[in-house]
């Protein structure tokens, strides 16, 4: 389950191909369809993008990554067969199960770097032979066409060191706890009613064959969850006594939890990230997913990108760089806070804001404008506002001026404050 969760995150990853360019501010620029062929190569650098977009006829880029991660975490080694075309450039990429690929150190003119013997999983036909390391069954793939990604083995350079190998004792203990609980459920004898004839005297002891017959009959009639609650009638002079550990003692609850947490930690994933904790705390879930991204996914993608750059990219051009990035795990609250800071600093365009919010960007001219609100221009002051804010004397002076102006227009200029004048008598 933990490996499946990790591989589904691999599956969501995206790639991009760059070319080293000292004139660019990042020292690299994205590859485009217009980049020409280099040297005596017959393929363009952009052909690498097409190969990664569709590795083979069956897998997309995401599904191919899932298979790579599955093999790497299960076996320690992930093998990719780079199928060459007539131009001596890889045209397809296939993930090869590690268990059926046997490395052969033989060196000859056909295989200058050795080869891998790919053993068939299911031999067909009456004349097929079962695969073995020494048999000739299967196909030979030259080592130069096999890309290898590994958890490095401390002793063997051609082999990887699987996390499951390092955790073999813990996983065995974990499995034994489950098996113990499983067989406790299958073989538990839990009668619902017990008839006790212990008070009957003079009963003859049973023969060995009779005891064996009774044991088989009791197991068939009462063992297992489907027989729970069956009526049990003991023979004369016998009574049923419970022996062994109780179901509660066989649960190994604390030991099961300890082994589980240790195994998940060794695989680089936490219980919330594996979907094993039903929590409503957003901060806890985000912290767990971010830990998975920093400690597991990002190093895995950097390893994959370096392998693609080292083994696959040179077939399509010089100084090519392949970068693989998992989908970012962002805290939405933190993301909105950073956007607000960028908007206030006038350091981001409206299209960039739309992209960060997962909205479609616009082709209108305003999309390239700086995001944020411009301060409104200063409006000319209203008459009477020069003296201050309302309530501080300015309002009274403004009213006096307005009244004076109205009186002048009417030809009547009363003396004193117009507000103190009494209304004229009709």
TAGIFEN-V985626 format. One record per backbone hydrogen bond with DSSP energy under -1.0 kcal/mol. NH is the residue of the N-H (numbers start at 1). CO is the residue of the C=O. If there is no record, write none. Layout:
BEGIN
NH,CO + NH,CO
END
This chain:
BEGIN
5,1 + 6,2 + 7,3 + 8,4 + 9,5 + 10,6 + 11,7 + 13,10 + 14,325 + 16,323 + 18,321 + 19,29 + 20,319 + 21,27 + 24,21 + 27,24 + 29,19 + 31,17 + 35,32 + 41,38 + 47,44 + 48,45 + 50,46 + 51,47 + 52,48 + 53,49 + 54,50 + 56,59 + 64,60 + 65,61 + 66,62 + 67,63 + 68,64 + 69,65 + 70,66 + 71,67 + 72,68 + 73,69 + 74,70 + 75,71 + 76,72 + 78,149 + 80,147 + 81,94 + 82,145 + 83,81 + 83,92 + 85,89 + 88,85 + 91,83 + 92,83 + 93,55 + 94,81 + 96,79 + 100,97 + 101,98 + 102,117 + 104,115 + 108,111 + 114,111 + 115,104 + 116,141 + 117,102 + 118,139 + 119,100 + 128,125 + 135,132 + 139,118 + 141,116 + 143,114 + 145,142 + 146,143 + 147,80 + 149,78 + 151,76 + 161,151 + 166,162 + 167,163 + 168,165 + 171,167 + 172,168 + 173,169 + 174,170 + 175,171 + 176,172 + 177,173 + 178,174 + 179,175 + 180,176 + 181,177 + 182,178 + 183,179 + 184,180 + 185,181 + 186,182 + 187,183 + 192,230 + 195,232 + 200,197 + 211,207 + 212,208 + 213,209 + 214,210 + 215,211 + 216,212 + 217,213 + 218,214 + 219,215 + 220,216 + 221,217 + 222,218 + 223,219 + 227,224 + 228,225 + 229,190 + 230,227 + 232,193 + 237,197 + 238,235 + 250,246 + 256,252 + 257,253 + 258,254 + 259,255 + 260,256 + 261,257 + 262,258 + 263,259 + 264,260 + 265,261 + 266,262 + 267,263 + 269,264 + 274,270 + 275,272 + 276,271 + 279,277 + 285,281 + 286,282 + 287,283 + 288,284 + 289,285 + 290,286 + 291,287 + 292,288 + 293,289 + 294,290 + 295,291 + 296,292 + 297,292 + 298,293 + 300,296 + 301,297 + 302,298 + 303,299 + 304,300 + 305,301 + 306,302 + 307,303 + 308,304 + 309,305 + 310,306 + 311,307 + 312,308 + 313,308 + 315,312 + 316,313 + 321,18 + 323,16 + 325,14 + 335,331 + 336,332 + 337,333 + 338,334 + 339,335 + 340,336 + 341,337 + 342,338 + 343,339 + 344,340 + 345,341 + 346,343 + 347,342 + 350,369 + 351,367 + 353,349 + 354,350 + 355,351 + 356,352 + 357,353 + 358,355 + 359,354 + 367,364 + 368,365 + 369,366 + 371,348 + 385,382 + 388,385 + 392,389 + 397,393 + 398,394 + 399,395 + 400,396 + 401,397 + 402,398 + 403,399 + 404,400 + 405,401 + 406,402 + 407,403 + 408,404 + 409,405 + 410,406 + 412,407 + 420,417
END
